[in-house]
Amino acid sequence: MTTFDMEEKRNHLAQWFASGKTKKWDYRLRQLKALQKALKSGKHEIYAALKEDLNKSMYEASMTEMGLVFAELHEAIKNLRTWMKPRRTGISFAQFPGKSMMYPEPYGVVLIVSPWNYPVMLTLIPLIGAIAAGNCVMLKPSANTPATSKVLKELLETALPDTVFVVEGSREENKSLLEIPFDYILFTGSGSVGKEVMRAAAEHLTPVTLELGGKSPVIVDKSAKIAKTARRILFGKLVNSGQTCIAPDYVWVHKKKKDQLVKALIREAERMLKGDFQAQWVRIVNEKHRDRLRGYLEDQEILWQKQVDEELGHLPLTFVDEPSWDSPLMQEEIFGPILPILTFSSIEEVIDKQKSLPKPLALYVFSKSKKTQRRILEELSFGSGCINDTLLQISSSHLPFGGVGESGMGKVHGKSSFDTFTHYKGVLHRGWFLDHALRYMPYKKTNRELWKRLLR
């Protein structure tokens, strides 16, 4: 698809938006319900596509993709009227008598660029927010999951023909899209591409939300329940074969608990990965990423590996012992089934080190100590996280999800998605019956003195 064709489609969407139809509550509600109906009727095609692209089982696809999307739809449909209402705020002395209001309005035509690792969930959750907010959308799913992208294009353009257009293709299409002016851009993907998106957006002064990634640590102190800790860490690492932006990237464990944790991790891994487990385990998306992951293991001390048939597209789950912070394994986001394990002597050591690193998209703490939990929450900045679990923060439409610093900017999920794609106009409504002479020229000394006293 050429840049000219994309511009034509963008202009068509802009004309539809200009009609004002998308600003109406009943229209938005019909759009959300049409999407809900289309996803219900097409769910088997979606599951089949996810199996083809990633070997994602129906169970995992339901748990990590479709289930979260339907929850978001339910939340948006239930609360849309409330979200759309103008909000009243307080007023200052200078505004009295008056009423201050915030009026939500859609941006217009927005661009959503989604990744391959959760090609349904990370495409549709932002889309739901954009539609609920009254926007028209150009959507660019990943070329790395072609079957899923094709199914989504067919479903979305049939259910939402006037407000959504799906652009297929790879990096060339991404580049062309970024040359077109949009009213808002939401990008989910790597930090390096996120910088390209932000540079392109700056040319048109387009606001952006960037959902990026980074290295999300797990901190395990002496008080943690080790067996459950190991099980919950592995849940976060094995889901999607670790190809999750908030997957546990590496583990800090107190040196007195290291041997116990390693044994528990191995025990749990052998319990989870048995029999024909590869039939339902998500594969690494392509050979390029498999080669990248293999490279991370060069010159590393391997604690344990679960052997797999790599011809099926998998790599072994691998525990790595005390890798150097200078190694590629500890410099780059892993995005695969490799788990480095580091030790610490005091929580201060962990906090000091983490403060020297980029702010992560997620952070996980396993501890029974309220003091330790509080210190980490107060002293370390991160996008989202869990106390005594992993990944589950993303499962709630009531919790905002997003990064901070190098892990991203902006929030999605539930009301946060609606707010992301909404501009709030601040408007003061003034009455006629009182007028402050203090603000008008000529400015008198007595009036200046009165202002000082009023503003103390």
N, C-alpha and C positions, 0 to 999 in steps of 0.2 A: 504494500500500500504506500503510495507516494505521499510526500508532505502536503502536496496540493489536495489530494483526496482527504487527508486528515483535517486540513483546514476547512474544507467544504463541510465535512461532518460536524466539526466543531461549530461552524457558523449556523448549521441547521439546528443544532441543540440550543445555541444562543437565541435563535428566533423563537423556538418553543418556550424557552425560559422567559423571553420578553413578553409572551402572551399573558403572563401572570397566573397561568393555571397551576403551576407547581407551588404557588404560595398558599393555596387553599388547603385547609385541613382535610376536607373530604377527599381531595385528589391525592394527597400524600398517603392517606390511610388506604385508599384503593391500590396504590402502588405497592405498599408494604404487603397487603394481603395477596396481591397478584404474585409477588415474589415468593411468599410463603406457599401458595398453592403450586407454583411451578416447581419449587424445590421438593415438595412432597411427591408430586407426580413423577419427577425426574430423578429421585434419589437413587434408584437402582443403576441408572446410567452413570451417575456421579460416582457411586461406589465402584463400579466396573472400571471407570476411567482412572480412579486413584489406584486401583489394583494394577492396572496396566502401566501407569507411570512410575509408581513407587513401591509396588508390591504391598500396599497398605491394606491390611485386612479390614473387612466390614466392621468388625468390633472396634478396632482402633480408629477407623475413619468416623464411626458414629461418636466415639468418646471425645476425640480431639478436633473434629471438624464439624460435622453436621449437627451434632448435639449442641455445640456452642453457638452455631448460627441460628438454630431455631430458638434458643434461649434469648438471643439478642433481638430476634424478630418479635417474640412475645413481649419483651420489655418495651420495645419501641411502639408497638401497636397499643399496648395498655396505657402508656404514658404520653402519647403524642400530643393530645390536646393540652395537657398540663405544660409540657415542654414549650409549646408554641405561645403560651400566654405571655403578654408583657409583664415585666417585673417592676414593682414599685420600690424605690430606694429612699433613703433619707435626704433631707435638704439642708442647705447651709443657711445662716442668718441672712445673707445677701439675697437668697432665692425666695424668702418668705414674703407674702404668702404664695405658695406654689406647690407643684407636685413633680417629682423627678421620676422618670420612667426609663426602662430599658426595653427596646423593641427588637425581638429577634427577627432577622431576615436572612435568607439564603445568599451565598456569595454569587452564584450564577452557574457557570459551567466549570466543573472541577475535574481534575485528572487524578486517577488512583492507579498507582503502579504497584503490583503485588508480586511476591516471590514464589518460588517453587516448593518450598519445604512444607507449607500448609496451604496448598493452592486454592482450597475452598474457603477455609476459615479466614485467612488473611486477605482474601479478596472480598468476601461478602460482608464481614463485619464493618469495615469502613464504608462499603456501599450502602448498607442499611442506614448508617448515620447520615450519609450524604442525601439519601432519598428522604429520610425523615425531616431533614432540615430544609427540604424544598429545592435542592439543586438538580441540575442535569449533569450526567457523568460520562466522561470517556474513560474506559477501563482498559488497562494494559496488563494482562496476566503474563506469567513467565513462559518462555519458549521451551524451558526444560521439562515442562509437564504438558506436552501437546494434547494428549487425549482429554485431560481435565479442562484445559483452556477451550477446546472445541466444544465440549458439552456445555460449559458455562456460557459461551457465546450464543449457542442455540437457545438455551433456556432463557437467558436474560433479554435477548433481543426480541424473543417472542412474547415474553411476559411484560416487558417494559420498552416497547418499540419507540416511544417518543422521548424518553428521558435517559436511556442508557445505550451507549455504543461501545462494543468490544473490539479492540485493535489486536490482531494477531501478529506474530513476528518476533524478531530477536532484537539485538542491540541497535541495529540500524533504525528500526521503528521506534525504539526508545529515544534515540538521538533526535529523530525527526519530531517526535511529540514534544520534546523539550524546547524546540524552536518556536512552538506555537504559544501564543499568550493564553493562559487560563486564569480563572479567578481564584483558584486555590489548587495546591498540589499536595497529595499525600503519597509518600513513597515508603515502602517497606523493603529493606534489603541491607546490603553491606555498607559499612561506613565510607568506603572509597567511592562507591557509586552515589551514595548520599551527598557527598561533597560536589559531585558533578551536577546533581539535581539542584542543589542550592545555588551553585554558580549560574546555572541556566535560569533559575527562577529570579535571580537578582536582576537579570537583564530586563525583565518586565515588572519588577517590584511585586512579584507574586508571593503571597504568604505560603508557608510550607509547614507540614508536619512530617517529621522524619522518624520512622520506627526502624532503628538500626540494631546493633548487637553489641558484642564485646565479650569479655571473659567474666562469667558470672561465678563468683566463689561460693563454696560451702564451708562453713566454720563449725567444727565439732569440738565441743569442750569436754572436760572430764566428767561432767554431770549427765551427759546425754545417754539415753537408752540405746546402746550400740546396735542391738539386733534390729530394732525398728528403724534406726538411723540408716543402717546399711540398706535395708529394703527400700526406704523412701528415696534415698540417693539414686539407687539403681533404677527405680521407676522413672525418675527424671532423666536419666542417662539413656535408658533403653527405648523409651518412647521415640518413635520416628528415627531410631538409630542414632540418637544424639543430635540430629539435624534440626535443632530447636534453638531459637535465638536466646531463650532463657534457660537452656539446659545447664545443669551443673558443669562448669568447665574444669574446675580443679577443686580439690578438697584440702582444707587445713584441718589437721587433727592434732589434739594434744599428744605430745610424745609418749605419755604414759598409756594412751589408749590406741596408739597406732596399730600394734600387732593384733589387738582385739578387733579393731575395725576392719583391717585387711582380711582377717579370717572370716569375719561376718560377711564382707562383700563377696568373697569367693564362694562361700556357702550359699548365699542368696542367688548369685549369678548361676551357679550350677543347678539350683532348683528351678530358676526361671527359664534358663536356656537348655532345655532337655528335649529329647525326642526330635521330631521334625520341626524344630522351632523356626527354622529359616523360611518355612512355608508361610508364616504369618508375621515375619519380622520385616520391617521396612528396609529396603535396600538403599545403599548409597547412590545418589541420583545419577552419577555418570562416572566414567573412567577418570576424567580430569580430577574430580574430587577424591576418588579413591587413591590416585597417585599422590595428591596433596597430603592425605592422611598418612600414607605409608612413609612419606618423607619426614613427618613429625616424629616417627619412631626411630629414626636413624641415631645411633650412638646413645640411646636411652637405656636405662636399666629397667627391664621388664619384671614386674612382680608376678604377673599372672596373665594368661590369655585363654580365651575360649576359642578353640579352632573352628573354622567355618569353611564351607565350600565357596571360595571366592568367585567361582564361575557363575554363581547365582547373584552376584552383585553386592555381596556383603563383605565386611571386614571384621576381624575378630574383636570382640570386646577386650580391651587391654587396660590393665592397671600399671601405671608407671611410677617408679620410686624416685622421689626427690629430684625432679628435673631442674636444670639450671634456669634461672630467670632470664638469661640471655638467649636461650634456645628458641627456635621457631615455635616449638610446642607451647611455650609460655609467653610468647610475644603476640601470637595471633589467635583469633577465635578458632576453637577446634572444630566444632560443627560435625561431630562424628563420635563413634563409640570408643573414645580414648579418655581415661580418667587419671590425671596426675594426682599424686598424693604427697602432700607436704606436711611437715611437723612444726609445732611451735611449743614454746615453753610457757609463755604468758600471753594473755589476750592483748596486752599493750603491743606486743611484737606484731600481731596480726593487724591491729588497727593502724599502727604506724606504716606498715608496708602497704596496706590497702589505700591509705591516703596518698601515697606516692604514685599510685596507678590511676589510669583513666576510670571515671565513675562507671560502674557496670550497669547493664540493663536490669540484672536481678542479683539478689544476694540471699543466701539461705543460712540460717543459724539453727543448730541443734544443741539445745541446752535446757536444763531444768532451772537454771539460775536466772531469776528475774533481773538481777543486777547486770549480768552479762548481756542479756537480751537488750536491756535499756541502754547500756553503753554503746552497743553496736548500732542500735537504731538512732541514737542521738549524735554519734560521732562520725558515722559513715554515710555518704550520700550514694544512693542507687535508685534505679527506676521503680522497681517493685520487688517483692520478695515474700518469703514465708518464714515463720518460726516453727521449727520441727516438722517441716515438709518441703517438697519441691514442686514447682510448676503450677500448683493449684490456684495461685493468685490469678492466673489468666482465665480461669473457668467462671469467674463471676462478672456479670454485667453491671454489678454495683460498685466494683472497684475500678478506678481509672487505670489504664495500662499505657506505659510509655517510658521513654528513656530520659536521661539527664546528661548534659555534657556530651561526650563523644558517643554515648549510646542512644542519642536521639533528642527530639524535642516535640512537645505536643502529646495529647492523650487521646485514646479511643476506648470504646466499650460503653454501652448504655448511654446515659445522659452525656458522658464525655465525648462520645462520637457526635452526637447532635451538636454540642457546643463547638466542637472543632470545625464543623462545616457551617457555622452560624456566625454572622456579624451582629453584635448587639449595639443598636443605635441608642445613644443616650439623649433623651429629650426632656427639657424643662417646660412644664405647662404653668404659665403665670396667670394670675387673676388680674382684674382691672381696678379693684377697689383700694389698693394701697400702693404708694410709690415712694421709695426712699430718696429724699432730697440729697442725702449724703453722697450719692454716686455721681451727681451731675456737676458740671462746671458752672460757675467758677468754684474751685476748691478752697474752702475757707479753713482757717486755722482751727476754729472750734469744731468743725466737722472732722478734721484729722485727729484731734485729741479724742473725740468720741469714738472714732473707729478703733483707735488703740485700745481703749477700755473695753470695747465690745469683743475684740479679737484676742484678749488675754486668755 
